[in-house]
Amino acid sequence: MNRRSFLGVFEELMLLTVIALGDNAYGVSIMHEINEQTGRSIKLNQVHAALHRLADKGLVESELGLPTAVRGGKRKRLFTATASGIRELQEIQRVRQRLWNLAQLKPLSGT
């Protein structure tokens, strides 16, 4: 783990959700998906702040989508994970798996 930019749990959830949603990853859809998957009630401003931090770290990028009739012609800002973002998540997954493997070797206290 060299020159990594460490992510908080919320940023990790955001990045995973951007990848999971694919071409449909924009602020509101990300918010709804995280709310549904985690049971957490997050607000749109929290989503936008986290996406901005991820973009500053080079882990996501965005572009404006096409205007839609449903939104009165407004364009959605669509997010995608960068190659660096995907590598970061893969490294987090490896670290977590190693720690889970270690934790399973030791008896839990109180049992």
Secondary structure, DSSP 8 states (H G I E B T S, - for coil): --S-----HHHHHHHHHHHHHGGG-BHHHHHHHHHHHH-----HHHHHHHHHHHHHTTSEEEEEEEE-TTTTT-EEEEEEE-HHHHHHHHHHHHHHHHHHHHHHHS--TT-
